[in-house]
């Protein structure tokens, strides 16, 4: 399994360019990451948000460049067949 914290900034950006990523947490920190990725023009790599707060599921977060849906992890696992 990839450990994001072991990557330097250039490696992290390359990883995000090559993969769709979900941001865990639709709160302030997650939204900050959304804006960072958008500022780096990596918004097309954001697949959406995952949150364990059922009150946020189905909501849409609007960034500078795009909109992203908040999902439960169980929904993403079903769609992507991941564990």
Secondary structure, 3 states (H helix, E strand, C coil): CCCHHHCCHHHHHHHHHHCCEEEECCCHHHHHHHHHHHHCCCHHHEEEEECCCHHHCCCEEECCCCEEEEECHHHHHHHHCCC
